Amino acid sequence: MKTIAIIGASGYVGSHLVKVLSQTGKVTAINRSPESIYKKIAGVDYIGINQINGQFDIIINTSFSADKEPQQFEQENVAMLKHIQQMSAPHTHIIHLSSLAVFGFGLDIPVQPVALPNRTDYPYVSSKLHMENVLLEQFPNKQLSIVRLGNVWGPANQSWTQPVADALVWGMPVLHATPSFSNLTFIHNITSYIQFIIQSETQQTFHHLAEHNNITWQQVITELSDHFQYIPQPIETVPFYPKSLAEEVNHAIMLGPVKMLRALKSGRFTASGFPSFLLKALVSVKSIVAQNTTNNPLPPYETDPVFHWVLSASKPFTNCLLEGWTPPYNWEQTSKQTLNWLDEAGY
Amino acid sequence: MAGTIGIVGAGSIVERYYLHALRQLGYADILIYDKIEVRSKELAQQFGVRQADIATIQQAADTIIIATPPHTHFDLVNQLLACNKTIICEKPFVLSQEHALLLNTKAQQIDANLLVAHIRRIFPGIQLAQQYIEQHQQELGKLQRVLLNEGARFNYKSQSGYVRNHPMGGVLADTGSHVLDCLLYATGLDLQPISCTLQSVEHNQPEPSHEVTCAFQINDIPVQLRLSRYQALSNKMTLQYEHATIDVPLGIKPNIRVIANQTSTIHSAATSCLTYFSQAFREELRLMLQQPDEHRFDAKRFLNLSAVLETLYKA
């Protein structure tokens, strides 16, 4: 029986992998804090990242340093690399789950199954890219599989399924006028593909998994809205997506001083290098504003721009998969399971 | 800002919200206590406030914020309530109607302000629902049935570990108290005498349980409640009135949906606290500190919530 370590075991993909792989292997579920895992599976060892002891046949890394400031992700990734090195032997197969976001939220970097150089981008994107490169530098290709996942979909999925359902229920903009690529991958297909990689004799470094990439968001949203009998609201304007530093700064300047600082703090090309003196200036300005306003009305609702960029994707995330794998769930089955969950969850 | 603020408890909510908000509101004199001394020291250093013991806070603070695990609330509020002071107790206040009554009576007798920070009352969707229902009572008719679903993959690690270790750390007292409060507040049931009768309850494990499904009645209104720390649910409250159904977000979405006469209509709040929650929290805290009388967090408005929670807990 192979020993399998799953890092990031409390996450959506991580928790599904723990469940599936524990049926055939000896699984150790690893999290930053084991106390934060509320649902445990019998026979699985749950440990904290600092309690790792021993080496494994397979290490699956699903973790992401989500809570850290953009400036900190590089050191977080290096710290994670050290943990992975500590757990690995020369025969260990490392499967790292990454994201299509390494090609930019707008997929504006050509989608190819190759290593990409580190670049300044939104912190999530830069961090994902940096982690890929940290692993590529340290482990030989025969030991490492990087699986770039499409947009993850499935019952109780809080990244895409729930936000899309919420947008429909609460009448928020969700439907782009022209057909757009959903680039979806279904959770049970992900676990199936990871099992396939583990069992396969063929080694491949880069994998792109979005088996439902040909399904348009329009189809997905129409199926859901027909089920709910709600009318989907159109996305009238896709939020500004900067392609260069100059574009981003020009756009920020037009927002006025406070909004400009905030936009730059979370901007595509500016967030990672946002100077600390400007951050302090932003905090001071906000404090002064706070002290001098009473019952200041809150600004109107703002949708996360990433949500709309992805819902209006004009490019497919092309698959790059090991030969011989067939997704066990086609779109019809994927859709059926999703709709069943929506009913059970009280939508 | 004049006045001394005492904070009892140095957990995540204090670190993430209260201390930031108090600093932004200009309060300079802030005392903090936690039974885990290293934790209060850490926050004192981080925010430039003073570590203190309970006795000093009791003596020196004009307003005391109690942000400790739920099972400690009754004793702490009872101990710290004093003439002319304002006490802000974090949710879920207390889990017994008797305790809620005792504390309210005491506050009234000694002329103290007692508030309970059930902060979801400021969520735009909840406020919109409350206003809509108040304004359309006659058209809506009688409330006939309520469905409450809230769940998410929970990965919160409390500083004291009470969410795993204490019987009152389960999902029912935690997010469940918010959900029930949203129901009572939006429908006005927090302001009138109610009875609560339990019909069935299922827990995934003895308290603290992380999944709860229960059916009960408030007056004669059937309520179905489902809570989970394991998986995402709709996070929605459905209020089925005689002539309309209203869907209300239990999270920070700013819209509600009203379905009547086979027509579904979205109503939107003018503002949102999705991106600006810390700002919304700060403004509400300002009101609590500066105008505690007749505030929507007045502890008198939480007697019914304590009664409902007590009924569900007794099972």
Interface residues (C-beta under 8 A of the other chain):
Chain A: S10 G11 Y12 S15 S33 E35 S36 I37 Y38 K39 P155 A156 N157 Q158 Q162 A165 D166 V169 W170 G171 M172 Q229 Y230 I231 K286 S287 A290 Q291 T294 N295 N296 P297 L298 P299 P300 Y301 E302 L342 A345 G346 Y347
Chain B: R23 Q24 L25 G26 P124 L147 N149 G151 A152 R153 F154 N155 Y156 K157 G161 R164 H210 R226 R229 Y230 Q231 A232 L233 S234 N235 K236 T238 D247 P249 K253 P254 N255 R257 S264 I266 S268 A269 A270 T271 S272 C273 L274 T275 Y276 Q279 A280 R282 E283 R286
